[in-house]
């Protein structure tokens, strides 16, 4: 680990596609921060998403990287939205120890109409629905799922609500996405996506400092609802709210420099970064296993010219099988 009260020039900056855990002991805050570059660009370019869809999926990918890398076991963490808007589905998942994948589903006509009307906010594109966080610890373990409504708020705001409701942990999330336009060494125009994010959580040693006001309409009494916010968390939350998109996405502003700017007066520690990779969990054998469970009628309906082709929605890899493989099974 490294303390940010050393000279910044002495730090080995994590760089892109690495999640940086941090701790601010003076404020009882812990968190994680990340900047995504090549990984994000590869995922988005693979599907050639329209810009409004790419921005939404980029935010989901950042959120998944921040939360998924906190798993202390071999498993999978998934962020998923389902709504009635033009972008009806976003899925991003993290598989331990370091694999990320994601895709979006959208209605081209509905999206074009929304863009024409200038209705491109997250609320406009996602519509009414849910945001689900799922933790799968593997075989023999019951998956855990937390669900919060898509209520017109941004993904970062909804994530904060989730942690307050489900985990009773005061949490502040910042997400940012940017398109970069420049020229390569050959002079030709280039277009790249970048994104960044930070999650900070109030985790004091004294349990009584963790108590938060009950949600409006909850089963707590009025005194709980009116309880003042802890001063340390109020300070940390206010500092995090000063982050702008440029700081999260600028390749010239490393995450460590941003953390120093935010918390140097309180003493911030940064820990060993965790690399994340664009890596899909699909395989020929896995998909064949699914097809093996199909009935003869379903196999017949899925084949074309004696062949079944299945394309992974995440990585766009196409697997081809002879129908005879399943007739013999």
N, C-alpha and C positions, 0 to 999 in steps of 0.2 A: 504494500500500500504506500501511498505518498501523501504528504500533507501539502496543502496549497499555500502554506506560509513560507515555503521555499521559493526560490526564484523560478518563475514559470519557464524560463529558458532551459532550466535543468531537468524539466520533466520530459519523458518520452510520451508525446501526445498519442492517444489511442488511434485517432484517424477514423476513416469511414468504416461502417459496417461492424462496429465494435461497441457493445453496451458497457457503459462505465458506471459501476456502483459508487455511491458516495455517502458520506455521513457528515452531518453538522452537529457536533456534540453540544455546542452552545445553545442550540435551539431544539434539541431532542428530535432531530429530523434525519430520516434516511431516505435514499432514493436511488434512481437510476436515470441515466441520460444517454442519448445516442444520436449520431448523425448517420444517415443512410445515403449511400451514393451508388456505386456500381451494382450492388445487390438490387436496390430499388429500380434502377434504370433497366436492368435486365428483365425483371418481372413485368414491368409495365410495357416495355417494348415488345415483349413476347406476344402480347395480345393486342397491341396497337389500340389501346383504349382511347376514346375521346377524352380531351383534357378534363372535363368536369368529373368523369368517372375515375380517371387516373388519380385525381386529387383526393377523392374520397377513399379509394382503395389504399393510397399511400398513407393516409392517416391511420387506417385500420392496421396496416403493416407495422407502422411505428409503435402503435399501442401494443400490438402483439409481441413485438421484440422486447419492449420494456417490461411487460408482465411475464412473458414466457420464460425469460432468462432468470427469473427469480425462483423457478421450480427447484426444489431440493431433492427431487427423485426423478427416475426415468419415466417420462410420460409425455402427454401432449396437452397443450393449452390452445384453445380456439376462441377467436373473436368472430362473431357472426351477426349480421343484421338481416332482418326480414321485414320488408315494408311494402306499401302499396304505391310507392312512387316510381318514377322512371327507372331508377336503379333499385331493383327489388331485392337484390341479394349481394352482400359482401361477405367473403370468407377469408380469414387469414389464420394460419395455425403454425405453432412452434412445436417441434418435436425435440426432446432432449437428445443430445446436449446442445445442438447448435443449428438446427435446420428450420428454415422458414419457407413458406409457400403461400400463395394467395391468388384469388381470382374474383371477378365481379360479373354479375349478370344484369343486363339492362335491356330495355325496350328501345330500339333505335328510333322509331317514330315518336314515341312519347318523349324521349330525350331531346330530339331535334325541336319538338314543339316547345319544350321547357326552355331550351337555350334561346329560341327565337323570342320568347316572352321575357327573357332575362331572369327566369326563375331557376337559378343555379346554386342556391344555398343548400347546405346539407338537409335542411327541413324540406325544401322543395323537391330534392332529388330522391330522398329516402322515403318521404311520406310518413304515414302512421304505421307503427309496427313495434318491433322489439329489438333490443341489443342483448345478445346472450354471451356470457363468458362460461366456457366449459373446460373443466380439468379432468383429464382421463389418466388415471394412474396405472392403466394396463390391465392385463388379465386378472380376474378374480376380485377386482376392485370396482365398486360402484362409482360411475362418473358423477362429478358434482357440477351443477349448472346454476348460475345466477342470472336472472333476467330482469332487465329494466326497460321501461317503455321508451320508444323514440317519440319525444314530445316536442320536437322543434328545436331542441338544443343541439349544440355541436357535439361531436364524439368525445371531445375532452371534457365537456361539462357533464355529459351522461356518465362517463367513467367515474368522475368524482362522486356523483350521486350513488352509483353502484357500491363504491367502497364505504360510503357513509351508511347506506341502508343494510348491506349484507355483511360487511366486516366491521362496522363501527370504528373505522379508522379514518380520521381526518386526512383527506388526500387532495392534492392539487396536481392537475395534469396540464401540460402545455404541448401542443402539436403544431408543426409547421411544415408546409410543402411549398416548393418553388420550382419553376421551370427556368433553366439556364440556357441562354443562347449565346454561342461564341463561334469561333472559327478554329479548326484544327490546324496542325502544322502544315497541311497541304493547302490551307486557305479556304477550304470549303466550310459552309455553315454547319454547326453542330447543335443538337438539341439534347439536353439531358435533364432528368428529374433528380431532385434532391429532397430530402426530408429530415426532420429532426424532432426530437421530443424529450421531455423530462417529466418524471413523476416524483413528487416529494410527499412523504407521509410522516405524520406526527406520531412518534413511537417512544414516548417517555418511559423511564424506568418506574416512576410512581404511577400505579394503576389509576388512582383517583384523578390524575390529570388527563386521562384518556376519555373521561365521561363527556359525552356530547349531548346537546339539546335533542330531545325526542323530536321525531318528525311530526309535522303538523297533522293532527288527527290520529296520532299514535296512542299507545296505552300509558305513556308517562304522564306525570302531573304537570301543572302549569309552571311550577317552579323549575322543573327540568327544562322545559321549553324555553324559558327566559334566561337560562344560565349563560353567563358571559363566556366568550371564546378565550381560551388560554392565550396569554400575551405572547409567549414564544411562538405558538403556531400562527397567531395573527401576523407576527413579523415575517415569518418564513413564507406564508401564503402571499403576503403583499410583495415580497421580493420576487417570488416566482411570477407573479402577475405582470412584472415589468419586462419580461422576456418578449421580444418581438420575433416575427417569422425570420427576418434577416439573420438574427443571431443563431437561430436553430439550424439554418440551412447554408450559411456562408462557409465555404471550404476554408476560408482564411481565418475563421473564428473557431478554433478547436473547442471541443466540449469542456476541456479543463480550464480554458480561458474564461468561458461563460460561467462555470461554477465559481471561479475565483472572483469574477465581477459581482456575483450574487452574494457570496457568503464569506469573503475573506476576513471581514471584521469579526466573524464568529468562529473562524477556524474550521475549514472544510477539509476532509480527508477523501482522497479518491483511491479506489482499489483496482486490482488487476482487471483490465477490460476483458469482456467475453466476446469472441468473434462469432458472428452469425453468418450463415451461408444460404444462398438460394439453392435449396435441395429438396426435391420432391420425394415422397415416401412410396410412390407407386412403383409397381414392378410387373413384369409379365406374369410371374407366378401368382401374385395377389389377384390380379384381374381374372386370370384363368380360374382361380378358386371361386370367384364370384359367379362366373359364367357356368361353372360346373353345377351350381345350385339351380340353374334354370331348367325348366321342363323342356321336353322335346319340342313342344309347340312354340315356346319362347325362343328356343335356339333357331327354329325354322324361320320365325318372324324376324330375327335379328340378322340373318345371313343374307349375303348378296353374292351370287356366283360361287357359292360354296365356301364363302369366307366371311368371317365376322371381324369387323374393325372397331376398336374401341379407342377413343382419344381421351387422354386425361385432361380434365378441365383446368387443372392447375398448371402443368408444365407443357401441355399440348403435344406430348409424346403419343404416337399412335401405335397400338399393338394389334397385330393381325393373327388370326387363328383359323385353322381349317376346321370346318364343321365336323369332319371325321374324328377330330381329337375328342369331341364330347360324345359322339355316338359310341365310342369305345369305352368311355368312362363308366 
